[in-house]
Amino acid sequence: DQWMETDSRTITMKQKELEESGVPVTTFRGLWCMRNDAMGGPFVSYVYTDNEHQRLIISEGFIFAPQKEKRAMIRELEAAMQTITLQ
């Protein structure tokens, strides 16, 4: 009876276009938690809109690092997620 969920009160959304390809990207950030357990942390989600092939590419990353600084971890995660190229 445990599941992972996002805390809808913490989610922020930002839209932009990739500079080199002009592909629309929507970024979601917030906190996730484990229902019926004491786990949670930050998450980031990138949604790439590929109009040419009529598809959405979704890349999500979650951080779980109790009692550690998470800012550098989330930046590394985002840096990796921003290297996605659509083909």
mmCIF file of the C-alpha atoms, coordinates in Angstrom:
data_MODEL
# 
_entry.id   MODEL 
# 
loop_
_atom_site.group_PDB 
_atom_site.id 
_atom_site.type_symbol 
_atom_site.label_atom_id 
_atom_site.label_alt_id 
_atom_site.label_comp_id 
_atom_site.label_asym_id 
_atom_site.label_entity_id 
_atom_site.label_seq_id 
_atom_site.pdbx_PDB_ins_code 
_atom_site.Cartn_x 
_atom_site.Cartn_y 
_atom_site.Cartn_z 
_atom_site.occupancy 
_atom_site.B_iso_or_equiv 
_atom_site.pdbx_formal_charge 
_atom_site.auth_seq_id 
_atom_site.auth_comp_id 
_atom_site.auth_asym_id 
_atom_site.auth_atom_id 
_atom_site.pdbx_PDB_model_num 
ATOM 1  C CA . ASP A 1 1  ? 0.000  0.000  0.000   1.00 0.00 ? 1  ASP A CA 1 
ATOM 2  C CA . GLN A 1 2  ? 2.777  2.426  -0.907  1.00 0.00 ? 2  GLN A CA 1 
ATOM 3  C CA . TRP A 1 3  ? 3.129  4.512  -4.015  1.00 0.00 ? 3  TRP A CA 1 
ATOM 4  C CA . MET A 1 4  ? 5.060  7.459  -5.296  1.00 0.00 ? 4  MET A CA 1 
ATOM 5  C CA . GLU A 1 5  ? 3.234  10.716 -6.025  1.00 0.00 ? 5  GLU A CA 1 
ATOM 6  C CA . THR A 1 6  ? 3.996  14.341 -6.760  1.00 0.00 ? 6  THR A CA 1 
ATOM 7  C CA . ASP A 1 7  ? 2.883  17.070 -4.391  1.00 0.00 ? 7  ASP A CA 1 
ATOM 8  C CA . SER A 1 8  ? 0.674  19.193 -6.643  1.00 0.00 ? 8  SER A CA 1 
ATOM 9  C CA . ARG A 1 9  ? 1.048  22.191 -4.307  1.00 0.00 ? 9  ARG A CA 1 
ATOM 10 C CA . THR A 1 10 ? 4.761  22.454 -5.154  1.00 0.00 ? 10 THR A CA 1 
ATOM 11 C CA . ILE A 1 11 ? 4.742  22.018 -8.942  1.00 0.00 ? 11 ILE A CA 1 
ATOM 12 C CA . THR A 1 12 ? 5.899  24.880 -11.135 1.00 0.00 ? 12 THR A CA 1 
ATOM 13 C CA . MET A 1 13 ? 5.765  24.915 -14.927 1.00 0.00 ? 13 MET A CA 1 
ATOM 14 C CA . LYS A 1 14 ? 7.884  26.814 -17.457 1.00 0.00 ? 14 LYS A CA 1 
ATOM 15 C CA . GLN A 1 15 ? 7.675  26.754 -21.256 1.00 0.00 ? 15 GLN A CA 1 
ATOM 16 C CA . LYS A 1 16 ? 10.436 27.600 -23.738 1.00 0.00 ? 16 LYS A CA 1 
ATOM 17 C CA . GLU A 1 17 ? 11.905 26.499 -27.061 1.00 0.00 ? 17 GLU A CA 1 
ATOM 18 C CA . LEU A 1 18 ? 15.224 24.749 -27.612 1.00 0.00 ? 18 LEU A CA 1 
ATOM 19 C CA . GLU A 1 19 ? 17.624 27.259 -29.127 1.00 0.00 ? 19 GLU A CA 1 
ATOM 20 C CA . GLU A 1 20 ? 19.150 25.038 -31.792 1.00 0.00 ? 20 GLU A CA 1 
ATOM 21 C CA . SER A 1 21 ? 16.032 23.182 -33.024 1.00 0.00 ? 21 SER A CA 1 
ATOM 22 C CA . GLY A 1 22 ? 13.089 25.340 -31.949 1.00 0.00 ? 22 GLY A CA 1 
ATOM 23 C CA . VAL A 1 23 ? 11.386 22.338 -30.302 1.00 0.00 ? 23 VAL A CA 1 
ATOM 24 C CA . PRO A 1 24 ? 8.929  23.443 -27.579 1.00 0.00 ? 24 PRO A CA 1 
ATOM 25 C CA . VAL A 1 25 ? 9.880  22.210 -24.096 1.00 0.00 ? 25 VAL A CA 1 
ATOM 26 C CA . THR A 1 26 ? 7.759  22.360 -20.960 1.00 0.00 ? 26 THR A CA 1 
ATOM 27 C CA . THR A 1 27 ? 9.587  21.958 -17.651 1.00 0.00 ? 27 THR A CA 1 
ATOM 28 C CA . PHE A 1 28 ? 7.923  20.858 -14.438 1.00 0.00 ? 28 PHE A CA 1 
ATOM 29 C CA . ARG A 1 29 ? 9.638  21.051 -11.052 1.00 0.00 ? 29 ARG A CA 1 
ATOM 30 C CA . GLY A 1 30 ? 8.436  20.181 -7.600  1.00 0.00 ? 30 GLY A CA 1 
ATOM 31 C CA . LEU A 1 31 ? 8.521  17.629 -4.819  1.00 0.00 ? 31 LEU A CA 1 
ATOM 32 C CA . TRP A 1 32 ? 7.646  13.960 -4.811  1.00 0.00 ? 32 TRP A CA 1 
ATOM 33 C CA . CYS A 1 33 ? 6.770  11.822 -1.817  1.00 0.00 ? 33 CYS A CA 1 
ATOM 34 C CA . MET A 1 34 ? 6.081  8.203  -1.033  1.00 0.00 ? 34 MET A CA 1 
ATOM 35 C CA . ARG A 1 35 ? 2.537  7.722  0.219   1.00 0.00 ? 35 ARG A CA 1 
ATOM 36 C CA . ASN A 1 36 ? 2.457  5.784  3.511   1.00 0.00 ? 36 ASN A CA 1 
ATOM 37 C CA . ASP A 1 37 ? 6.232  6.123  3.959   1.00 0.00 ? 37 ASP A CA 1 
ATOM 38 C CA . ALA A 1 38 ? 8.715  8.824  4.957   1.00 0.00 ? 38 ALA A CA 1 
ATOM 39 C CA . MET A 1 39 ? 10.487 9.238  1.611   1.00 0.00 ? 39 MET A CA 1 
ATOM 40 C CA . GLY A 1 40 ? 10.559 12.130 -0.804  1.00 0.00 ? 40 GLY A CA 1 
ATOM 41 C CA . GLY A 1 41 ? 12.595 14.796 -2.520  1.00 0.00 ? 41 GLY A CA 1 
ATOM 42 C CA . PRO A 1 42 ? 12.749 17.076 -5.563  1.00 0.00 ? 42 PRO A CA 1 
ATOM 43 C CA . PHE A 1 43 ? 11.948 16.085 -9.135  1.00 0.00 ? 43 PHE A CA 1 
ATOM 44 C CA . VAL A 1 44 ? 12.253 17.643 -12.562 1.00 0.00 ? 44 VAL A CA 1 
ATOM 45 C CA . SER A 1 45 ? 10.391 16.691 -15.725 1.00 0.00 ? 45 SER A CA 1 
ATOM 46 C CA . TYR A 1 46 ? 11.039 17.822 -19.303 1.00 0.00 ? 46 TYR A CA 1 
ATOM 47 C CA . VAL A 1 47 ? 8.293  17.382 -21.904 1.00 0.00 ? 47 VAL A CA 1 
ATOM 48 C CA . TYR A 1 48 ? 9.532  17.819 -25.474 1.00 0.00 ? 48 TYR A CA 1 
ATOM 49 C CA . THR A 1 49 ? 6.838  18.431 -28.111 1.00 0.00 ? 49 THR A CA 1 
ATOM 50 C CA . ASP A 1 50 ? 7.930  16.868 -31.396 1.00 0.00 ? 50 ASP A CA 1 
ATOM 51 C CA . ASN A 1 51 ? 5.339  18.246 -33.828 1.00 0.00 ? 51 ASN A CA 1 
ATOM 52 C CA . GLU A 1 52 ? 7.119  16.792 -36.844 1.00 0.00 ? 52 GLU A CA 1 
ATOM 53 C CA . HIS A 1 53 ? 6.541  13.201 -35.658 1.00 0.00 ? 53 HIS A CA 1 
ATOM 54 C CA . GLN A 1 54 ? 3.392  13.976 -33.599 1.00 0.00 ? 54 GLN A CA 1 
ATOM 55 C CA . ARG A 1 55 ? 4.790  12.743 -30.295 1.00 0.00 ? 55 ARG A CA 1 
ATOM 56 C CA . LEU A 1 56 ? 5.741  13.845 -26.810 1.00 0.00 ? 56 LEU A CA 1 
ATOM 57 C CA . ILE A 1 57 ? 9.088  12.851 -25.319 1.00 0.00 ? 57 ILE A CA 1 
ATOM 58 C CA . ILE A 1 58 ? 9.003  12.895 -21.516 1.00 0.00 ? 58 ILE A CA 1 
ATOM 59 C CA . SER A 1 59 ? 12.143 12.786 -19.415 1.00 0.00 ? 59 SER A CA 1 
ATOM 60 C CA . GLU A 1 60 ? 11.804 12.682 -15.629 1.00 0.00 ? 60 GLU A CA 1 
ATOM 61 C CA . GLY A 1 61 ? 14.295 12.542 -12.806 1.00 0.00 ? 61 GLY A CA 1 
ATOM 62 C CA . PHE A 1 62 ? 13.809 12.128 -9.075  1.00 0.00 ? 62 PHE A CA 1 
ATOM 63 C CA . ILE A 1 63 ? 16.294 12.757 -6.269  1.00 0.00 ? 63 ILE A CA 1 
ATOM 64 C CA . PHE A 1 64 ? 16.330 10.784 -3.022  1.00 0.00 ? 64 PHE A CA 1 
ATOM 65 C CA . ALA A 1 65 ? 19.258 11.697 -0.769  1.00 0.00 ? 65 ALA A CA 1 
ATOM 66 C CA . PRO A 1 66 ? 18.280 12.012 2.889   1.00 0.00 ? 66 PRO A CA 1 
ATOM 67 C CA . GLN A 1 67 ? 20.209 14.602 4.881   1.00 0.00 ? 67 GLN A CA 1 
ATOM 68 C CA . LYS A 1 68 ? 22.258 15.742 1.879   1.00 0.00 ? 68 LYS A CA 1 
ATOM 69 C CA . GLU A 1 69 ? 22.309 18.917 -0.180  1.00 0.00 ? 69 GLU A CA 1 
ATOM 70 C CA . LYS A 1 70 ? 20.275 18.341 -3.328  1.00 0.00 ? 70 LYS A CA 1 
ATOM 71 C CA . ARG A 1 71 ? 20.864 21.481 -5.395  1.00 0.00 ? 71 ARG A CA 1 
ATOM 72 C CA . ALA A 1 72 ? 23.986 20.142 -7.148  1.00 0.00 ? 72 ALA A CA 1 
ATOM 73 C CA . MET A 1 73 ? 22.298 16.777 -7.743  1.00 0.00 ? 73 MET A CA 1 
ATOM 74 C CA . ILE A 1 74 ? 19.241 18.327 -9.377  1.00 0.00 ? 74 ILE A CA 1 
ATOM 75 C CA . ARG A 1 75 ? 21.485 20.522 -11.567 1.00 0.00 ? 75 ARG A CA 1 
ATOM 76 C CA . GLU A 1 76 ? 23.451 17.478 -12.731 1.00 0.00 ? 76 GLU A CA 1 
ATOM 77 C CA . LEU A 1 77 ? 20.192 15.679 -13.459 1.00 0.00 ? 77 LEU A CA 1 
ATOM 78 C CA . GLU A 1 78 ? 18.894 18.636 -15.479 1.00 0.00 ? 78 GLU A CA 1 
ATOM 79 C CA . ALA A 1 79 ? 22.162 18.940 -17.389 1.00 0.00 ? 79 ALA A CA 1 
ATOM 80 C CA . ALA A 1 80 ? 21.863 15.310 -18.457 1.00 0.00 ? 80 ALA A CA 1 
ATOM 81 C CA . MET A 1 81 ? 18.206 15.740 -19.415 1.00 0.00 ? 81 MET A CA 1 
ATOM 82 C CA . GLN A 1 82 ? 18.998 18.783 -21.560 1.00 0.00 ? 82 GLN A CA 1 
ATOM 83 C CA . THR A 1 83 ? 21.298 16.718 -23.796 1.00 0.00 ? 83 THR A CA 1 
ATOM 84 C CA . ILE A 1 84 ? 18.332 14.902 -25.345 1.00 0.00 ? 84 ILE A CA 1 
ATOM 85 C CA . THR A 1 85 ? 18.179 15.264 -29.132 1.00 0.00 ? 85 THR A CA 1 
ATOM 86 C CA . LEU A 1 86 ? 15.061 14.391 -31.111 1.00 0.00 ? 86 LEU A CA 1 
ATOM 87 C CA . GLN A 1 87 ? 15.466 12.336 -34.263 1.00 0.00 ? 87 GLN A CA 1 
# 
